[in-house]
């Protein structure tokens, strides 16, 4: 607003006595909160001195302060016609246009003043998602965790993703990636048959592309087809031996089928490439216990409990330890672990 | 022992199976599925748009030779009428369509409806029927019948002349509320069969709830308070005493649906496993026939190995891995996996669903009646489960699941279960499952009830394995030897009609012997008497009488 006051001061120096009288009256009325009367006075100033840009700025500002963003646009535009360098006018016009729904028109004015938050929103509304994401991220860097900025950034990212995938589907309808997207869409719609068909086609075209088999395998998991899921997880983990997630899922699929040794191997690999993951530690503890290796199982669950003390996994680890100790004849320790399990269960 | 594949007769049997395939013009498998002539029963559960949970839970069945002609007869429990606007807790049963039904088996394998002649047409107007238990509770040589209901239960005494008499009042076993599965066993080894009745939860129309709006679905049992089960001690004079409180049974509330009995710690007294819906599974340890201590959590059967609760429904309590002690299998809802707890000895169990293949077989299935039964006579007990989700609109909530499901038949290959053709791919709302040798051919059959539908009978096609069936005659023990523990070589069984869900099984004891043509038999009678029979020839139904002296 400092820029606006400066305009006003400068304007006072050039005003005719009659215009000055209306301008002073307008300012007094504004101070009294009589917005409509103030607007009428500023309008008279603009009528008396139509070539004075500051008069239109004052009028636009008063209208904007009254909440009428659409009404503020014409005087602000006129002001900028008379003097395109009025930064304050660009600022007010940019916000007014955005507030009134003219997002695309607001962008050049907001660019002038580098208002990255409003600019990002305007770009989002104008469908310029990639630019919006950049500006909103810049705004978030200044105001971390601002809920509005987070919301708009999320929206922009989602819409950019959608549009990108739409473009892919339109321009490359028979590509592996298009089939992958279709598979994902079918999966969301619970059309397992359609999803499987599309993922299969994507894999046929690009059998070594990471990720597709993971999605196909998850489809099989949801359908309880653990053997088919295992096949796909297995190939995925071979394609990406450094991916602990693929190895974890492979181990889980093998465990569900009672393939204890194989599951142990896969989960040990997952724990090696991505150590300290509570889910992996829990499942590996479970598998080693089933593999008649209670010492390692205990060690893994203890490690889990140093990382995670209160979650469901922690409760499960206590329960597993209780069973382990009971089977080993350590009744007191088993009872203590059972109590911890029950305490965590009650806390939930 | 021999697995099917290791069985030297496997090839022969496989060839015979192929032949049977062409001969029958149907899919290969253990069973032929058909309803024999004369059985016209249709279960009536009266589903309403209000979706009262009670509508989803009935479907009892019992196999008993009520007239002692050597052939198993079938008793079906019907449910009753519920109207869309019903507010009272009584259910019309007078109309014939809501009657329970007793079908007498004829010599030609057909059945005759003898409900009226047997005096069973009055199911207790007002009761909504659930399940059945059978046993000769008064040791008079004729099996009696106990029918559970929402309302009050009925004990029908078998008069021995083809008729039954409602002796509930005299016996004092009516109970109240919502009873589901029940079973007879001799918990104090006094030679008189006692009665355990599971009760589901506190529910009535006034306190019924609506769950979901569009669509409405059956409420979770978590919406209703838990209740205690009931134990009746047989006084031996035709009356029973409610000893639930005295024995500690009433101290543990639950939402019980299934019950089975076995002596899991070999202390000479039968213990009780109770399948609870959405709660911890219960294991009542029998403290020398006086009291019970609930040890589910300590013994390792209360929860899964991840410490999760399951929706326990049906249960069986037998030795599936031929190691000499009884194991536990419990059916539950989809995505929970049926729970198999292996008895590790020393009073401890371990969750073994994954290692035995059960998890992979049942991940998306919901089970009710279940039994460990050796269907292919290879010496290893297989699994049969009646299946169906409890929610008749589950597809709308989870497209991977189905309300109607075909039953599960899983063959036991040296302790690991693998899916086999059950004889039908038709999906239905399976509920009760009773197991027995309907035609005395040594091959176990199944009668499965269908909620709101006609039952299915799975007639065993037979194979080439040898078998032995024992009909026990207790003298110092209860007359049917219920609770006796029998070994045939490395195979072990318990004599019991209980287990499964709302069902009662053939009281005889069946063994598949694989290629063995004879077996050494050891019987531990409930009285403590031990009996040995050496080199008993296979392929016969043998009556064994308990020695008078130990």
Interface residues (C-beta under 8 A of the other chain):
Chain A: X190 X192 X222 X223 X224 X226 X227 X255 X256 X257 X258 X260 X286 X290 X315 X316 X318 X319 X320 X323 X326 X327 X338 X341 X345
Chain B: X297 X298 X300 X303 X305 X306 X307 X344 X348 X350 X354 X355 X356 X357 X359 X360 X363 X364 X399 X400 X416
